[in-house]
Every structure is written in structure tokens, then in C-alpha cells.
């Protein structure tokens, strides 16, 4: 919570060499090709988003980190900023700080650290209503929970965060939620109480 914190967006982008002034949709994974991370759903969502809101093509860009192949992004109509593998925690933090929304379209996950890190940096998160993800995003407060595994709902969530919601309120809510839920001063007593109850 002390390392992943909100920061100046323009400074973070400059640190990563990002010149775009667009609203950035962040997706990150160790390997973008990992089927469990659901990039195919994000890909489809972006196609739907560009069709439903053509103006968004000039307003949004996709920021990606992790191992990937350039051809994975070939059909996406948005500007692609591919950071590839980020080698230091500072760069990962700057990626979050550079973004306007973090999208986690995972089809299989438990308690993704990326959601905790994004929220700690004050970045709203869009993900599907499944497994641990559903328990980590407060719908329309710290982000958006998309229905099922529907790319259309994921697209709706991205557009809602970037163009309809109160962005500043989402940022403040995300950071506050991270502090109240994942800060060691909160987690440690809960774990101790659990252990004691099991003894």
C-alpha cells in the first residue's frame, strides 16, 4: 500500500516513454497469450466498443504489458502501446498510474494481485463477475463488473468508466477500498483472529 500509490499521470507516462494524451485502457499479464487471462474477450470488447462508439477510436488507446505477439493486436482499431515485459516494480507502478482504467477479463483467477495494485494506485478496474474477481471490485464504485463472459458487457464497463462515470470519484473510491481492505494493518488482525479461532 505504501509502494503502489496514486501518482502524477503525466510523469508516469513520461517515465515509460508514452506520448499519447488519450485515455488509456490497461491490460497486463505475465503472458498475454495465456487463455486464462481472457485477452480474446478484451479483443472482442474493443471491436464492439469501436462499432458502438466510433468516436472512442480517437479518444482511447490500449496500453499492454506482458509477453505478447504483435499480430495479437493487428485487428484492434485503437492505438496500441505495447510495453512488453516490465522488469521493475517502478515500471509496473508507472503503468498503473498511466492508465485510466485497468481491465482484467480473466476467465480463471483467484485473488489477482493486479486488482489490488491497480486499486491501490487509484485506478478503477473492469472485470467479469466470476470467482475472486467479483469479490474485489465494487460495482460502479471502484470499477465495473461485467456479466458472465460477455464481451459486450465488458465493452459497456470500459465505456462507462471512461466516458460516463465520475472519474475522480472512482479513483478516490478505488484507493480508499484498497486501504480499507488490503492494508497490512487490516489484513494481519483478520488472519490472527482466523488462526486463533482454529486453535
One Martini backbone bead per residue (centre of mass of N, CA, C, O) as a GRO file, in nm:
protein
  199
    1UNK     BB    1   0.054   0.065  -0.014
    2UNK     BB    2   0.327   0.238  -0.023
    3UNK     BB    3   0.394   0.183  -0.330
    4UNK     BB    4   0.103   0.159  -0.430
    5UNK     BB    5   0.023   0.471  -0.565
    6UNK     BB    6  -0.073   0.754  -0.641
    7UNK     BB    7  -0.003   0.956  -0.943
    8UNK     BB    8   0.137   1.123  -1.191
    9UNK     BB    9   0.045   1.071  -1.511
   10UNK     BB   10   0.258   1.230  -1.680
   11UNK     BB   11   0.506   1.110  -1.540
   12UNK     BB   12   0.453   0.812  -1.593
   13UNK     BB   13   0.451   0.833  -1.901
   14UNK     BB   14   0.735   0.949  -1.930
   15UNK     BB   15   0.885   0.707  -1.798
   16UNK     BB   16   0.761   0.514  -2.050
   17UNK     BB   17   0.733   0.684  -2.325
   18UNK     BB   18   0.446   0.818  -2.327
   19UNK     BB   19   0.265   1.039  -2.560
   20UNK     BB   20  -0.011   0.995  -2.509
   21UNK     BB   21  -0.344   1.167  -2.441
   22UNK     BB   22  -0.512   0.938  -2.394
   23UNK     BB   23  -0.717   0.706  -2.289
   24UNK     BB   24  -0.617   0.429  -2.086
   25UNK     BB   25  -0.616   0.080  -2.150
   26UNK     BB   26  -0.534  -0.170  -1.923
   27UNK     BB   27  -0.322  -0.462  -1.987
   28UNK     BB   28  -0.202  -0.744  -1.778
   29UNK     BB   29   0.055  -1.005  -1.818
   30UNK     BB   30   0.282  -1.236  -1.836
   31UNK     BB   31   0.077  -1.363  -2.062
   32UNK     BB   32  -0.135  -1.281  -2.315
   33UNK     BB   33  -0.173  -1.590  -2.423
   34UNK     BB   34  -0.322  -1.664  -2.178
   35UNK     BB   35  -0.636  -1.789  -2.163
   36UNK     BB   36  -0.710  -1.707  -1.862
   37UNK     BB   37  -0.686  -1.382  -1.923
   38UNK     BB   38  -0.891  -1.299  -2.171
   39UNK     BB   39  -0.807  -1.134  -2.433
   40UNK     BB   40  -1.033  -1.212  -2.634
   41UNK     BB   41  -1.249  -1.038  -2.485
   42UNK     BB   42  -1.113  -0.768  -2.521
   43UNK     BB   43  -1.095  -0.770  -2.823
   44UNK     BB   44  -1.404  -0.786  -2.869
   45UNK     BB   45  -1.478  -0.533  -2.702
   46UNK     BB   46  -1.323  -0.327  -2.881
   47UNK     BB   47  -1.486  -0.377  -3.136
   48UNK     BB   48  -1.759  -0.299  -3.014
   49UNK     BB   49  -1.681  -0.016  -2.917
   50UNK     BB   50  -1.606   0.101  -3.204
   51UNK     BB   51  -1.898   0.062  -3.315
   52UNK     BB   52  -2.075   0.209  -3.095
   53UNK     BB   53  -1.806   0.419  -3.048
   54UNK     BB   54  -1.627   0.573  -3.283
   55UNK     BB   55  -1.493   0.811  -3.116
   56UNK     BB   56  -1.303   0.626  -2.935
   57UNK     BB   57  -1.062   0.590  -3.132
   58UNK     BB   58  -0.961   0.897  -3.058
   59UNK     BB   59  -0.965   0.858  -2.721
   60UNK     BB   60  -0.840   0.572  -2.714
   61UNK     BB   61  -0.605   0.334  -2.562
   62UNK     BB   62  -0.382   0.052  -2.561
   63UNK     BB   63  -0.230  -0.085  -2.270
   64UNK     BB   64   0.055  -0.312  -2.259
   65UNK     BB   65   0.168  -0.593  -2.054
   66UNK     BB   66   0.374  -0.843  -2.167
   67UNK     BB   67   0.375  -1.128  -2.330
   68UNK     BB   68   0.378  -1.095  -2.695
   69UNK     BB   69   0.214  -1.055  -3.012
   70UNK     BB   70   0.153  -0.829  -3.257
   71UNK     BB   71  -0.087  -0.991  -3.402
   72UNK     BB   72  -0.294  -0.962  -3.162
   73UNK     BB   73  -0.345  -0.634  -3.255
   74UNK     BB   74  -0.421  -0.593  -3.562
   75UNK     BB   75  -0.759  -0.551  -3.533
   76UNK     BB   76  -0.727  -0.316  -3.354
   77UNK     BB   77  -0.846   0.029  -3.375
   78UNK     BB   78  -0.645   0.105  -3.164
   79UNK     BB   79  -0.408   0.230  -3.003
   80UNK     BB   80  -0.087   0.079  -2.943
   81UNK     BB   81   0.080   0.016  -2.621
   82UNK     BB   82   0.377  -0.175  -2.593
   83UNK     BB   83   0.570  -0.273  -2.305
   84UNK     BB   84   0.589  -0.547  -2.240
   85UNK     BB   85   0.829  -0.627  -2.031
   86UNK     BB   86   0.841  -0.558  -1.684
   87UNK     BB   87   1.135  -0.536  -1.471
   88UNK     BB   88   0.999  -0.329  -1.261
   89UNK     BB   89   0.807  -0.197  -1.016
   90UNK     BB   90   0.811   0.096  -1.120
   91UNK     BB   91   0.689   0.030  -1.402
   92UNK     BB   92   0.429  -0.092  -1.304
   93UNK     BB   93   0.328   0.156  -1.153
   94UNK     BB   94   0.332   0.343  -1.406
   95UNK     BB   95   0.119   0.189  -1.562
   96UNK     BB   96  -0.111   0.245  -1.373
   97UNK     BB   97  -0.080   0.560  -1.362
   98UNK     BB   98  -0.133   0.590  -1.681
   99UNK     BB   99  -0.410   0.497  -1.638
  100UNK     BB  100  -0.786   0.484  -1.646
  101UNK     BB  101  -0.802   0.164  -1.687
  102UNK     BB  102  -0.847  -0.169  -1.566
  103UNK     BB  103  -0.838  -0.485  -1.738
  104UNK     BB  104  -0.990  -0.812  -1.627
  105UNK     BB  105  -1.073  -1.095  -1.841
  106UNK     BB  106  -1.081  -1.332  -1.670
  107UNK     BB  107  -1.167  -1.696  -1.652
  108UNK     BB  108  -0.924  -1.754  -1.434
  109UNK     BB  109  -0.929  -1.683  -1.083
  110UNK     BB  110  -0.872  -1.542  -0.762
  111UNK     BB  111  -0.638  -1.313  -0.627
  112UNK     BB  112  -0.555  -1.054  -0.795
  113UNK     BB  113  -0.295  -0.835  -0.769
  114UNK     BB  114  -0.374  -0.628  -0.991
  115UNK     BB  115  -0.619  -0.513  -0.843
  116UNK     BB  116  -0.478  -0.409  -0.595
  117UNK     BB  117  -0.272  -0.225  -0.744
  118UNK     BB  118  -0.471  -0.050  -0.896
  119UNK     BB  119  -0.634   0.055  -0.656
  120UNK     BB  120  -0.387   0.174  -0.503
  121UNK     BB  121  -0.353   0.379  -0.764
  122UNK     BB  122  -0.657   0.471  -0.843
  123UNK     BB  123  -0.771   0.234  -1.036
  124UNK     BB  124  -1.010   0.128  -1.215
  125UNK     BB  125  -1.204  -0.183  -1.255
  126UNK     BB  126  -1.254  -0.434  -1.512
  127UNK     BB  127  -1.472  -0.726  -1.479
  128UNK     BB  128  -1.579  -1.030  -1.411
  129UNK     BB  129  -1.833  -1.236  -1.270
  130UNK     BB  130  -1.583  -1.409  -1.095
  131UNK     BB  131  -1.481  -1.533  -0.843
  132UNK     BB  132  -1.255  -1.315  -0.702
  133UNK     BB  133  -1.326  -1.064  -0.871
  134UNK     BB  134  -1.611  -1.002  -0.756
  135UNK     BB  135  -1.480  -0.943  -0.456
  136UNK     BB  136  -1.284  -0.677  -0.567
  137UNK     BB  137  -1.535  -0.530  -0.700
  138UNK     BB  138  -1.719  -0.234  -0.689
  139UNK     BB  139  -1.992  -0.164  -0.837
  140UNK     BB  140  -1.977   0.157  -0.941
  141UNK     BB  141  -1.708   0.245  -0.747
  142UNK     BB  142  -1.422   0.075  -0.843
  143UNK     BB  143  -1.597  -0.012  -1.101
  144UNK     BB  144  -1.674  -0.305  -1.319
  145UNK     BB  145  -1.920  -0.563  -1.361
  146UNK     BB  146  -1.936  -0.811  -1.580
  147UNK     BB  147  -2.128  -1.027  -1.749
  148UNK     BB  148  -2.006  -1.302  -1.743
  149UNK     BB  149  -1.867  -1.370  -2.085
  150UNK     BB  150  -1.926  -1.065  -2.201
  151UNK     BB  151  -1.804  -0.840  -2.422
  152UNK     BB  152  -2.028  -0.626  -2.413
  153UNK     BB  153  -2.010  -0.574  -2.107
  154UNK     BB  154  -1.714  -0.492  -2.109
  155UNK     BB  155  -1.754  -0.248  -2.294
  156UNK     BB  156  -1.951  -0.099  -2.110
  157UNK     BB  157  -1.751  -0.067  -1.875
  158UNK     BB  158  -1.536   0.099  -2.015
  159UNK     BB  159  -1.723   0.332  -2.101
  160UNK     BB  160  -1.826   0.409  -1.825
  161UNK     BB  161  -1.556   0.488  -1.696
  162UNK     BB  162  -1.452   0.694  -1.935
  163UNK     BB  163  -1.762   0.853  -2.010
  164UNK     BB  164  -1.975   0.850  -1.741
  165UNK     BB  165  -1.824   0.864  -1.498
  166UNK     BB  166  -1.672   0.964  -1.201
  167UNK     BB  167  -1.342   0.955  -1.205
  168UNK     BB  168  -1.257   1.071  -0.929
  169UNK     BB  169  -1.435   0.890  -0.754
  170UNK     BB  170  -1.314   0.621  -0.843
  171UNK     BB  171  -1.027   0.675  -0.745
  172UNK     BB  172  -1.093   0.719  -0.447
  173UNK     BB  173  -1.240   0.449  -0.400
  174UNK     BB  174  -1.010   0.260  -0.475
  175UNK     BB  175  -0.807   0.349  -0.261
  176UNK     BB  176  -0.986   0.315  -0.012
  177UNK     BB  177  -1.043   0.014  -0.050
  178UNK     BB  178  -0.752  -0.083  -0.032
  179UNK     BB  179  -0.698   0.021   0.255
  180UNK     BB  180  -0.955  -0.130   0.395
  181UNK     BB  181  -0.870  -0.435   0.274
  182UNK     BB  182  -0.519  -0.462   0.223
  183UNK     BB  183  -0.398  -0.361   0.460
  184UNK     BB  184  -0.201  -0.487   0.706
  185UNK     BB  185  -0.373  -0.359   0.944
  186UNK     BB  186  -0.618  -0.545   0.843
  187UNK     BB  187  -0.519  -0.836   0.770
  188UNK     BB  188  -0.364  -0.942   1.018
  189UNK     BB  189  -0.594  -0.952   1.232
  190UNK     BB  190  -0.769  -1.148   1.068
  191UNK     BB  191  -0.569  -1.383   1.063
  192UNK     BB  192  -0.534  -1.413   1.370
  193UNK     BB  193  -0.833  -1.472   1.429
  194UNK     BB  194  -0.845  -1.724   1.256
  195UNK     BB  195  -0.627  -1.893   1.395
  196UNK     BB  196  -0.753  -1.880   1.682
  197UNK     BB  197  -1.025  -2.021   1.594
  198UNK     BB  198  -0.859  -2.301   1.513
  199UNK     BB  199  -0.727  -2.383   1.804
   0.00000   0.00000   0.00000
